[in-house]
C-alpha cells in the first residue's frame, strides 16, 4: 500500500493541479526529457517508537468525510482515511496479490470460485473480530439499490446473483457463501467466469475491503452516507483508529490497539488540509512531516534542509474526455447520444491538435509532467502499446479537420455543420492559480482554430462541485478534464458501457467486444491479452472519446527524521515507517 493513498481499485475522482496533453504523429525523440534521479526510499535508520506524525492533506476543497470504503470515491476522502483504511490484500511491486495482507486469496479455475480467508487476528478498532459476514456485508452495501454508490460497477456482476440483488429481485447475493458461517473467516465467491485481472489488487471484479456488520447493521442502507458511524466514528482494521475529525479540515489518529500486525511506530497521526498554493511554503517552513510536492515548485524546494525528497513515475495520468452521452440511472448504464455536440471525431481531434501542451510542460512543470502515449500506462509493461502516435500541436491539421467536417467560420468562430451556433462548455477543476492560466491558454488556442470554448460557469469549478456535475452527467458539460491511477491493465472499469466511471459516456459494440476479450478466459494467455489490449488502445486512439494527457512524477517531501518509507507498491508507510532514533 502506498503511503498517501489507500486506493479503491483506483476508482478515485481525483483532484488535479493541472493537465497536459498528448501529441500525435511525433516519434519519441521529440519529447524533451530531464533526468531526475530521485531516491525511492528514505535512508534506513533505527526506529524510535512514538511521536506524532503531521501530514498535509493537499486540497483546494474540503474533504466530505465519508469514511466507508464502499461509499467513498473521492481522493481527498480516501487520503483522509488512509491511516486506518487498510485493504484486505497486500501486493508485490507488480500489483500482484500476495499472502502478506489481512486476507489471502485462492482462485479455482475449475469451478470459477475465489476463496478469501481472513487471518485469525484481524480485528476492528473496537476489538471485534473481522468476520466472513463483514466481507459479505461489504458486497451488500455496494450492490443494495438504496445505497447507489459509484463503487458498484458491472464488473461486480460477474459474481453470481449480484445483479439480481442490485435490481431488488433477490434478498441475498447467491454467489457469496460463508463455509464456516457468518462468524468464520472464509468467504467463497462464485463467479460466472474468472478473469486474469483477479490476480491483481484492486481489480474491480471483487472487493478489497470489509465493512463492520456488527456496527452498521442497524443503519438503513439509504442512511449510511450521512450516519455518524460513517462520518464521525468509523471503525477500521488498519494500523490506526480515528480519534477525532473536524469536518472537511482534519483527522486525528492514535494506534489501533488491536491491529493484526502489531503496534505501528508512530503514536499519533495528525492530518490537516492545506491549499495547493500554500504547500511549497509549508514544506520550506517544515510545517508537516509529510507533504506532496507540487511539480511546479520542486526546483525551488529541492535544496530544503532537513527534508528527503522521494519520487518516481507513477501510473497516474490526467485525461481529457469528450462527452457524447449520459449515465442512465434507471438502466444502470451509459447511453450515447447520436446527436451529441462532441459526437464528431473531427471536432474532438481538432481540439487535441490545437493544444500547445509541450510549451505548458516546459513553462510550468520542468518536465516533471510528461506526455502519455496511451490510456494503458507504461508501468504495465508489454500491455501498454508504446508504438501509438500522439496528437501533437498542429493548428494547420486542426483547421483542415474542421473545414472538411463542415464546421464553417462565421466571423471569429465556427458554427456547427447544420449552421447552428457552436459553444463548447469545458468542466475544469479549480486547483491553484496555474490551473486558471493553463486552461485559459488552451481556450485561446481553441479560439485560434475558430472554436468557442468556455469554462462551464465562467471559471474552473470547485472540486466537489466538479465531482457532482461529472457523476450526475450534467448535460451542460461537453468536455471535461480529470485524472486517475490504474493498478491493473484491464480498462473495463473505466470504459465499459455499464461503468459509471466512463465519463465520456461513449458506447460501442466494438468497444464492448474488445473489453470482453481483454478480460476473457482466453486472456489468461498473456500473448492473447497483449494483442487484444493493443487492438483496443488503437481503437481508443482512433475514436478519441477520452485521450490521456500527462503522466507525472510523484514527489513526496518527508522530514529527514522519518525512516522506513519506500515508494514500492509492496510497502506500507502506516505500519513500517517511524521517526529515527
C-alpha atoms as one frame of an Amber mdcrd trajectory, in Angstrom:
protein
   0.000   0.000   0.000   1.312   3.386  -0.931   1.842   5.928   1.803  -0.652
   8.532   0.732  -3.486   6.676  -0.901  -5.473   3.631   0.106  -6.962   3.325
  -3.353 -10.269   1.604  -4.010  -9.052  -0.222  -7.104  -8.035   3.224  -8.271
 -11.561   4.435  -8.931 -10.878   7.789  -7.381 -12.346  11.023  -8.585  -9.003
  12.734  -8.362  -8.258  16.402  -7.931  -5.525  17.534 -10.287  -3.458  20.666
 -10.106  -3.309  20.903 -13.891  -3.130  18.888 -17.058  -1.038  18.492 -20.155
  -1.895  16.935 -23.468  -0.589  14.044 -25.530   0.660  14.581 -29.056   0.193
  12.535 -32.182   2.422  11.771 -35.107   5.753  12.592 -33.472   8.272   9.981
 -32.550   9.514   9.682 -29.004  12.588  11.684 -29.935  10.509  14.846 -29.941
   9.946  14.561 -26.198  12.360  16.669 -24.209  13.360  14.892 -21.028  15.118
  15.890 -17.890  16.938  13.272 -15.856  15.505  13.037 -12.368  17.295  10.559
 -10.166  15.022  10.596  -7.165  15.542   8.330  -4.219  12.756   5.754  -3.933
  13.130   5.209  -0.188  14.286   7.039   2.908  17.665   6.096   4.419  17.385
   3.073   6.709  17.887   4.002  10.347  16.924   2.508  13.719  13.324   3.452
  14.555  12.294   5.179  17.744   8.776   4.152  18.754   6.360   7.024  19.348
   5.904  10.598  18.254   3.183  12.417  16.339   3.311  12.472  12.553   1.941
  15.608  10.871   0.588  15.009   7.381  -0.551  17.502   4.732  -3.893  16.872
   3.051  -3.490  18.955  -0.080  -6.951  20.026  -1.132  -8.463  23.107  -2.649
 -11.839  21.970  -1.344 -12.849  20.374   1.963 -12.985  16.592   2.050 -16.519
  15.318   2.514 -15.697  12.937   5.355 -17.165   9.680   4.050 -15.121   7.104
   5.970 -16.510   3.920   4.440 -14.693   2.365   1.504 -17.895   1.175  -0.145
 -19.149   4.765  -0.402 -16.018   6.903  -0.747 -14.997   7.767  -4.302 -13.025
  10.994  -3.931  -9.292  11.050  -3.424  -9.438  13.599  -0.619 -11.798  11.372
   1.424  -9.699   8.284   0.757  -6.470  10.018   1.736  -8.000  11.472   4.905
  -8.908   7.910   5.973  -5.623   6.265   4.952  -4.068   5.636   8.405  -6.952
   3.313   9.280  -8.405   2.254   5.945  -6.376  -0.822   5.065  -7.339  -3.121
   2.206  -7.693  -6.877   2.538  -4.867  -7.773   0.183  -1.183  -6.925   0.005
   0.636  -6.777  -3.317   4.098  -7.251  -4.718   5.780  -4.488  -6.678   3.904
  -5.536  -9.843   0.470  -5.200  -8.194   0.049  -8.989  -7.861  -1.834 -10.183
  -4.762   0.373 -11.849  -2.152  -0.350 -13.705   1.102   1.074 -10.889   3.255
  -2.132  -8.920   3.760  -5.037  -9.184   6.194  -6.579 -11.817   3.936  -5.391
 -14.380   1.412  -6.882 -15.303  -1.939  -7.184 -18.645  -3.693  -8.644 -18.810
  -7.216 -10.076 -22.072  -8.553 -10.409 -22.030 -12.342 -12.175 -25.428 -12.362
 -15.266 -24.203 -10.510 -14.885 -20.405 -11.059 -14.537 -19.522  -7.400 -12.367
 -17.310  -5.245 -11.798 -18.184  -1.589 -10.968 -15.202   0.615  -9.587 -16.186
   4.023  -9.092 -13.642   6.790  -6.126 -14.023   9.110  -7.197 -15.051  12.589
  -6.105 -11.949  14.478  -7.635  -9.291  12.192  -9.866  -7.106  14.379 -11.813
  -3.898  14.117 -10.634  -0.915  16.114 -13.318  -1.673  18.743 -11.762  -5.100
  19.330 -14.383  -7.168  17.490 -13.047  -9.782  15.038 -13.380  -9.161  11.316
 -15.585 -11.994  10.071 -16.939 -13.596   6.934 -20.153 -11.647   7.464 -18.165
  -8.401   7.305 -16.824  -9.494   3.929 -20.313 -10.330   2.667 -21.793  -7.146
   4.136 -19.413  -5.020   2.070 -20.898  -6.518  -1.107 -24.417  -5.905   0.179
 -23.591  -2.229   0.714 -22.065  -1.973  -2.755 -25.000  -3.619  -4.514 -28.010
  -2.553  -2.484 -30.188  -0.371  -4.728 -30.885   2.035  -1.855 -27.205   2.929
  -1.500 -26.460   3.994  -5.092 -22.708   4.130  -4.640 -20.485   4.749  -7.654
 -18.252   1.954  -6.368 -20.809  -0.519  -7.731 -19.899  -1.382 -11.314 -20.927
  -4.034 -13.812 -17.604  -5.816 -13.231 -19.061  -6.981  -9.920 -21.996  -8.514
 -11.786 -19.693 -11.348 -12.773 -20.452 -12.566  -9.231 -23.451 -14.896  -9.411
 -26.571 -13.257  -8.004 -25.037  -9.790  -7.705 -27.174  -8.220 -10.437 -30.400
  -9.738  -9.066 -29.659  -8.308  -5.614 -28.773  -4.926  -7.095 -32.039  -4.850
  -9.046 -34.087  -5.782  -5.988 -35.028  -9.218  -7.371 -33.337 -11.127  -4.550
 -32.799 -10.592  -0.826 -29.414 -12.344  -0.853 -26.391 -12.469  -3.134 -26.470
 -16.156  -4.039 -22.864 -16.270  -5.214 -21.485 -15.488  -1.754 -21.024 -18.415
   0.635 -19.580 -18.499   4.157 -18.244 -22.074   4.553 -17.635 -21.668   8.304
 -20.665 -19.479   8.935 -21.020 -15.713   9.450 -18.536 -15.699  12.346 -15.967
 -17.676  10.376 -13.038 -16.340   8.420 -13.844 -17.530   4.903 -15.900 -16.102
   2.049 -16.311 -18.224  -1.093 -17.271 -16.192  -4.152 -18.875 -17.913  -7.145
 -18.232 -16.183 -10.472 -19.676 -16.691 -13.921 -16.057 -16.902 -15.032 -12.662
 -15.996 -13.657 -10.717 -13.076 -15.104  -6.944 -12.647 -15.484  -7.177  -9.339
 -13.608  -8.273 -11.205 -10.482  -4.613 -11.909  -9.771  -4.056  -8.167  -9.164
  -5.042  -5.940  -6.256  -7.926  -3.509  -6.725  -9.032  -5.285  -9.892 -12.733
  -4.368  -9.704 -14.063  -7.917 -10.041 -14.105  -8.497  -6.287 -13.878  -6.092
  -3.372 -10.723  -5.210  -1.441 -12.440  -4.202   1.822 -14.682  -5.394   4.640
 -17.480  -3.476   6.394 -18.261  -3.865  10.140 -21.655  -5.615  10.141 -21.990
  -5.616  13.937 -21.551  -1.841  13.955 -23.559  -0.789  10.912 -26.282  -3.453
  10.672 -28.914  -1.213  12.274 -28.238   1.734   9.951 -30.670   1.730   6.986
 -28.866   1.398   3.687 -30.231   4.704   2.438 -28.952   6.468   5.585 -25.391
   5.119   5.537 -23.910   8.079   3.678 -24.936  10.567   6.360 -24.770   8.436
   9.515 -22.356   9.484  12.273 -20.924   5.947  12.345 -19.617   6.618   8.846
 -18.914  10.355   9.145 -17.612  10.780  12.696 -16.967   7.456  14.427 -15.959
   4.889  11.804 -14.283   1.571  12.549 -11.162   0.371  10.757  -8.898  -2.679
  10.986  -5.788  -0.787   9.857  -2.886   0.465  11.997  -4.704   3.494  13.437
  -8.114   4.357  14.861  -9.829   7.679  14.291  -9.961   9.797  17.461 -11.427
  12.963  16.012 -12.310  14.694  12.770 -13.080  18.310  12.044 -15.437  18.064
   9.106 -13.628  18.755   5.878 -10.492  20.028   7.610  -8.567  17.442   9.629
  -8.374  13.958  11.095  -6.574  12.824  14.260  -5.459   9.254  14.885  -3.909
   7.044  17.556  -2.700   3.461  17.408  -5.293   0.752  16.870  -4.538  -1.477
  19.888  -5.994  -4.478  18.034  -4.037  -4.094  14.817  -3.318  -7.573  13.455
   0.356  -6.998  12.664   1.212  -5.365  15.965   1.924  -1.846  17.095   2.716
   0.751  14.390   5.639   3.059  15.046   4.004   6.489  15.218   1.959   7.016
  18.369  -0.316   9.589  16.737  -1.097  10.992  13.291  -2.463  14.460  12.605
  -3.724  15.172   9.082  -4.681  18.741   8.098  -5.984  20.417   4.958  -3.770
  22.874   3.127  -4.383  24.521  -0.227  -2.086  23.611  -3.105  -0.898  27.229
  -3.316   0.412  27.109   0.246   2.138  23.730   0.141   5.539  24.980  -1.036
   5.870  27.463   1.817   4.700  24.831   4.293   7.469  22.495   3.126  10.075
  25.255   3.425   8.949  26.043   6.962   8.754  22.347   7.966   5.099  22.628
   8.934   4.444  18.969   8.049   6.426  15.752   8.345   4.875  14.513   5.094
   3.684  16.586   2.129   3.232  16.038  -1.564   5.405  18.343  -3.658   3.765
  20.395  -6.428   5.729  19.763  -9.607   5.761  23.473 -10.295   7.579  24.140
  -7.024  10.164  21.370  -6.899  13.115  23.380  -8.331  12.660  25.966  -5.571
  12.290  23.299  -2.864  14.838  20.649  -3.796  17.627  22.095  -1.627  15.487
  22.499   1.500  17.444  21.299   4.518  16.017  18.647   6.808  13.845  17.168
   4.036  14.183  13.994   1.982  12.538  14.115  -1.435  11.273  10.751  -2.630
   9.963  10.442  -6.173   9.080   8.173  -9.062   6.996   7.954 -12.208   3.554
   6.572 -11.432   0.644   5.060 -13.356  -1.320   8.240 -12.572  -2.313  10.240
 -15.626  -4.644  13.077 -16.483  -7.027  12.997 -19.410  -9.494  14.988 -21.450
 -12.907  13.424 -22.101 -15.389  14.462 -24.779 -18.887  13.805 -23.518 -21.152
  12.118 -26.064 -23.910  10.689 -23.887 -25.279  10.357 -20.379 -25.419   7.981
 -17.451 -28.921   6.491 -17.191 -29.538   5.718 -13.520 -32.615   3.571 -14.211
 -30.886   1.433 -16.827 -27.604   1.400 -14.912 -25.548   2.123 -17.996 -24.228
   4.796 -20.302 -26.407   5.830 -23.231 -24.714   7.539 -26.167 -26.485  10.419
 -27.893 -26.134  10.153 -31.693 -26.648  13.912 -31.911 -24.172  14.887 -29.174
 -22.296  18.148 -29.743 -18.957  16.325 -29.375 -20.066  13.319 -31.432 -17.980
  14.213 -34.480 -14.460  12.751 -34.180 -13.077  15.552 -36.360 -14.146  18.099
 -33.739 -12.565  16.086 -30.925  -9.292  15.628 -32.780  -9.154  19.276 -33.845
  -9.281  20.310 -30.193  -6.435  17.917 -29.415  -4.290  19.259 -32.251  -4.911
  22.814 -31.006  -3.378  22.217 -27.575   0.186  23.516 -27.085   0.997  21.164
 -24.262   4.735  20.887 -24.753   5.013  24.619 -24.126   2.900  24.258 -20.983
   5.071  21.448 -19.658   8.220  23.414 -20.402   6.982  26.565 -18.702   5.232
  25.184 -15.629   6.363  21.664 -14.853  10.095  21.395 -15.520   9.457  18.046
 -17.275   8.077  16.548 -14.079   4.931  16.056 -16.119   5.407  14.151 -19.350
   3.398  13.019 -22.310   1.444   9.785 -22.046   1.010   7.764 -25.196  -1.948
   5.600 -24.258  -4.609   5.013 -21.610  -2.704   1.877 -20.522   0.340   3.318
 -18.688   3.838   2.050 -19.433   4.042   0.757 -15.857   2.106  -2.250 -17.180
   4.941  -3.268 -19.473   4.049  -5.000 -22.727   0.334  -4.447 -22.152   0.945
  -0.777 -22.977   1.229  -0.062 -26.722   4.377   2.024 -26.885   4.053   2.487
 -30.667   0.895   4.580 -30.631   1.319   8.113 -32.052   0.435  11.351 -30.295
  -1.900  14.210 -31.059   0.748  16.908 -31.479   0.296  20.669 -31.596  -0.720
  21.320 -35.199  -3.079  24.230 -35.896  -2.998  23.551 -39.641  -4.187  19.996
 -39.121  -6.898  21.188 -36.705  -8.227  23.713 -39.229  -8.186  21.146 -42.035
 -10.209  18.679 -39.990 -12.807  21.296 -39.073 -13.086  22.616 -42.636 -13.535
  19.148 -44.079 -16.143  18.232 -41.455 -18.252  21.296 -42.300 -17.550  23.487
 -39.279 -17.521  26.759 -41.209 -16.322  30.084 -39.827 -18.822  32.876 -39.372
 -16.796  35.732 -38.051 -14.406  34.752 -35.255 -15.945  31.388 -34.507 -17.123
  28.341 -36.363 -20.678  27.068 -36.479 -21.928  23.502 -36.488 -22.345  21.726
 -39.851 -26.095  22.386 -39.536 -25.382  26.119 -39.293 -26.248  26.434 -35.607
 -24.034  28.268 -33.129 -21.271  26.200 -31.549 -20.300  26.843 -27.907 -18.334
  24.134 -26.097 -18.643  24.008 -22.312 -15.495  22.903 -20.503 -15.589  21.474
 -16.959 -12.230  22.075 -15.257 -11.349  21.710 -11.578 -10.208  24.763  -9.638
  -6.826  23.800  -8.254  -4.407  26.661  -7.785  -3.587  29.731  -9.838  -1.790
  27.741 -12.550  -4.990  25.911 -13.429  -6.690  29.142 -14.477  -3.691  30.259
 -16.525  -3.163  26.920 -18.261  -6.749  26.359 -19.277  -7.241  29.991 -20.255
  -4.279  29.421 -22.560  -5.927  26.328 -24.029  -9.170  28.244 -24.581  -7.138
  30.829 -26.503  -5.591  28.037 -28.574  -9.053  26.691 -29.395 -10.051  30.206
 -30.467  -7.167  30.224 -32.966  -8.919  27.440 -34.900 -12.314  29.114 -34.523
 -13.729  27.095 -31.622 -15.678  28.950 -28.948 -14.781  27.055 -25.766 -15.867
  28.419 -22.388 -15.459  27.386 -18.767 -18.706  25.908 -17.524 -19.969  28.501
 -15.063 -17.419  31.037 -16.248 -14.441  29.690 -14.271 -12.805  26.443 -13.078
 -15.128  24.564 -10.720 -14.702  23.863  -7.012 -13.608  20.212  -6.775 -16.685
  18.788  -5.020 -18.950  20.696  -7.410 -16.969  19.290 -10.342 -17.331  15.755
  -8.955 -21.082  16.117  -8.512 -21.503  17.516 -12.027 -19.407  14.781 -13.642
 -21.005  11.939 -11.671 -24.518  13.191 -12.399 -23.720  13.518 -16.099 -24.602
  17.213 -16.109 -25.996  17.836 -19.609 -24.263  21.226 -19.766 -20.819  19.558
 -19.808 -19.340  18.991 -23.274 -15.675  18.439 -22.381 -14.049  17.649 -19.043
 -10.612  17.107 -17.597  -9.842  14.515 -14.959  -7.293  12.019 -13.698  -6.975
   8.516 -12.280  -4.347   5.962 -11.325  -4.938   2.406 -12.596  -3.454  -0.507
 -10.673  -4.407  -3.102 -13.299  -4.181  -3.073 -17.106  -7.838  -4.059 -17.525
  -9.627  -0.959 -18.864 -13.180  -2.273 -18.341 -13.932  -0.399 -15.148 -13.166
   2.975 -16.737 -14.568   2.447 -20.208 -17.355  -0.152 -20.110 -20.921   0.503
 -21.188 -22.216  -0.168 -17.667 -19.428   1.651 -15.874 -20.241   4.963 -14.122
 -16.577   5.962 -14.491 -16.894   6.073 -18.280 -17.153   9.854 -18.095 -17.131
  10.339 -21.871 -20.359   8.265 -21.805 -19.498   6.561 -25.114 -20.991   3.212
 -26.101 -19.816   0.971 -28.927 -20.326  -2.712 -29.819 -16.663  -2.822 -30.882
 -15.550  -1.418 -27.523 -17.765  -3.902 -25.664 -16.357  -6.819 -27.644 -12.732
  -5.830 -27.111 -13.221  -5.248 -23.376 -14.879  -8.645 -23.095 -11.967 -10.287
 -24.910  -9.390  -8.496 -22.758 -10.933  -9.968 -19.605 -11.919 -13.348 -21.037
 -10.670 -16.821 -20.160  -8.535 -16.665 -23.302  -6.681 -13.714 -21.789  -5.080
 -15.946 -19.193  -2.812 -16.437 -22.214  -0.594 -13.369 -21.937   0.150 -13.100
 -25.665  -3.560 -13.063 -26.494  -4.256 -10.436 -23.848  -1.415  -8.222 -25.112
  -2.792  -8.485 -28.649  -6.308  -7.514 -27.615  -5.140  -4.694 -25.360  -3.083
  -3.235 -28.192  -6.049  -3.532 -30.566  -8.272  -1.751 -28.042  -5.732   1.038
 -27.431  -5.567   1.699 -31.173  -9.374   1.819 -31.296  -9.416   4.318 -28.417
  -6.798   6.456 -30.144  -8.698   6.458 -33.444 -12.010   7.431 -31.806 -10.606
   9.939 -29.278 -13.517   9.857 -26.846 -11.051  10.060 -23.966  -7.406  10.897
 -24.513  -4.605  10.672 -21.938  -2.827  13.908 -21.257   0.078  13.849 -18.815
   1.788  11.362 -16.643   3.617  12.708 -13.638   6.398  12.211 -11.195   5.017
  11.762  -7.705   7.309  13.606  -5.304   6.951  13.493  -1.541   8.745  15.712
   0.956   9.491  13.878   4.194  11.032  15.065   7.412  14.588  13.720   7.315
  13.932  12.079  10.708  11.432   9.692   9.064  12.713   6.262   8.116  11.011
   3.159   6.764   9.333   4.820   3.785   9.505   3.307   0.297   7.715   4.149
  -2.952   7.342   0.476  -3.852   3.745  -0.780  -4.245   4.518  -3.544  -1.748
   5.392  -1.120   1.048   3.071   0.139   3.805   4.063   3.504   5.208   1.499
   3.483   8.010   2.884   0.353   9.606   6.516   0.338   8.532   7.648   3.963
   8.876   8.641   5.826  12.010  10.906   8.507  13.405  14.559   7.597  13.632
  16.401   7.450  16.937
